[in-house]
Amino acid sequence: MKKLIAIALASTLFGVGCTREDPAAVEEEPAVSSAAQMEPAPESPTQAIMQSYSCESGQVVKANYSSFDTATVQYQDRTHEMHVAVSASGARYVGDGMEWWTKGSGPGSEGTLFHHQADGTSGSIIESCVAD
């Protein structure tokens, strides 16, 4: 009987020693929006991605993706600093009362410029574009 208790105690202690760290001490990975997951992001701000988009109206939108969560959008000689926002698909950036929503990456990908509503939703379409 003493052997059985000793074996049970040893196996319990062995099992405890093999478990993960205290869950409270483990740092969780920060949540990344689906937009950031969908689009390729540069490894560092020094590797910015610049993409030019030709729009149905004849206008050009230029987007500079300098990090996971920011885009600088140039439209009609104005620069708009935007930050990533939640989206069901694609990458969505908001700022300056505007919204830039892309689907896909590289030539042929789509980009749509919207008015951004105060309640956080997309407003009317300003431009529909395709990446050059």
C-alpha positions as CSV (number, residue, x, y, z in Angstrom):
1,M,0.0,0.0,0.0
2,K,2.9,2.4,0.8
3,K,4.3,1.7,-2.6
4,L,1.0,2.6,-4.3
5,I,0.8,5.9,-2.4
6,A,4.4,6.7,-3.2
7,I,3.8,6.0,-7.0
8,A,0.7,8.1,-7.0
9,L,2.4,11.0,-5.3
10,A,5.4,10.8,-7.6
11,S,3.3,10.7,-10.8
12,T,1.2,13.7,-9.5
13,L,4.4,15.7,-8.8
14,F,5.9,14.7,-12.2
15,G,2.7,15.8,-14.0
16,V,2.7,19.1,-12.2
17,G,6.3,19.7,-13.1
18,C,5.5,19.1,-16.8
19,T,2.6,21.5,-17.1
20,R,2.9,25.0,-18.7
21,E,3.8,28.1,-16.8
22,D,1.2,29.7,-14.5
23,P,-1.5,31.0,-17.0
24,A,-1.6,34.3,-15.2
25,A,2.1,34.8,-15.9
26,V,1.9,34.1,-19.7
27,E,1.5,37.1,-21.9
28,E,-1.2,36.8,-24.5
29,E,-0.4,37.8,-28.1
30,P,-2.1,41.1,-29.0
31,A,-5.3,40.7,-31.1
32,V,-4.7,41.6,-34.8
33,S,-7.7,42.7,-36.8
34,S,-8.7,40.7,-39.8
35,A,-7.6,43.5,-42.0
36,A,-4.1,43.3,-40.8
37,Q,-4.1,39.5,-41.3
38,M,-5.5,39.7,-44.9
39,E,-2.9,42.1,-46.4
40,P,0.8,41.5,-46.5
41,A,2.5,43.9,-44.1
42,P,6.1,45.2,-44.3
43,E,8.5,43.8,-41.7
44,S,9.4,47.3,-40.6
45,P,8.4,50.9,-41.3
46,T,11.5,51.3,-43.5
47,Q,10.0,48.8,-45.9
48,A,6.8,50.7,-46.8
49,I,4.6,49.4,-49.7
50,M,3.5,52.1,-52.1
51,Q,0.6,51.2,-54.4
52,S,-1.0,53.3,-57.1
53,Y,-4.7,52.8,-58.0
54,S,-6.5,53.9,-61.2
55,C,-10.1,54.9,-60.5
56,E,-13.2,54.7,-62.7
57,S,-13.5,58.6,-62.7
58,G,-9.9,58.9,-64.1
59,Q,-8.5,60.0,-60.7
60,V,-5.5,58.3,-59.1
61,V,-5.3,57.2,-55.5
62,K,-1.8,56.5,-54.1
63,A,-1.6,54.5,-50.9
64,N,1.5,54.1,-48.8
65,Y,1.3,51.2,-46.3
66,S,4.1,51.9,-43.8
67,S,3.1,49.5,-41.1
68,F,0.5,46.9,-40.1
69,D,-2.0,49.4,-38.9
70,T,-1.5,52.6,-41.0
71,A,-1.9,53.9,-44.5
72,T,-1.2,57.3,-46.0
73,V,-3.7,57.8,-48.8
74,Q,-3.1,60.6,-51.4
75,Y,-6.2,61.7,-53.3
76,Q,-6.8,64.9,-55.3
77,D,-3.5,66.5,-54.1
78,R,-4.4,65.9,-50.4
79,T,-2.8,63.4,-48.0
80,H,-5.0,61.5,-45.5
81,E,-3.4,59.7,-42.6
82,M,-5.5,56.6,-41.8
83,H,-5.4,53.8,-39.3
84,V,-6.7,50.2,-39.6
85,A,-10.3,49.4,-38.7
86,V,-12.3,46.2,-38.3
87,S,-13.6,44.7,-41.6
88,A,-15.3,41.5,-42.5
89,S,-12.8,41.1,-45.4
90,G,-10.0,43.0,-47.0
91,A,-8.1,45.8,-45.3
92,R,-10.0,48.9,-44.1
93,Y,-8.4,52.2,-43.1
94,V,-10.2,55.2,-41.7
95,G,-9.2,58.8,-41.0
96,D,-9.8,62.4,-42.0
97,G,-13.5,61.7,-42.6
98,M,-12.6,59.1,-45.3
99,E,-12.3,55.4,-45.5
100,W,-10.0,53.3,-47.8
101,W,-11.0,49.7,-48.2
102,T,-8.9,47.3,-50.3
103,K,-9.4,43.7,-51.3
104,G,-6.4,41.7,-52.4
105,S,-2.9,43.0,-53.0
106,G,-0.7,43.9,-55.9
107,P,-1.8,44.7,-59.5
108,G,-5.5,44.1,-60.1
109,S,-6.5,44.4,-56.5
110,E,-9.5,46.6,-55.7
111,G,-9.6,49.7,-53.6
112,T,-12.7,51.8,-52.7
113,L,-12.6,55.3,-51.2
114,F,-15.7,56.1,-49.1
115,H,-16.9,59.0,-46.9
116,H,-16.6,57.7,-43.3
117,Q,-19.7,58.3,-41.1
118,A,-19.5,59.6,-37.5
119,D,-21.1,56.4,-36.3
120,G,-18.1,54.4,-37.7
121,T,-19.9,53.0,-40.8
122,S,-19.1,53.4,-44.5
123,G,-20.8,56.3,-46.3
124,S,-21.2,56.9,-50.0
125,I,-18.5,55.8,-52.4
126,I,-16.1,58.5,-53.6
127,E,-14.0,56.4,-55.9
128,S,-13.8,52.7,-57.1
129,C,-10.3,51.8,-58.2
130,V,-8.0,49.0,-59.4
131,A,-4.3,48.7,-58.5
132,D,-1.9,49.3,-61.3
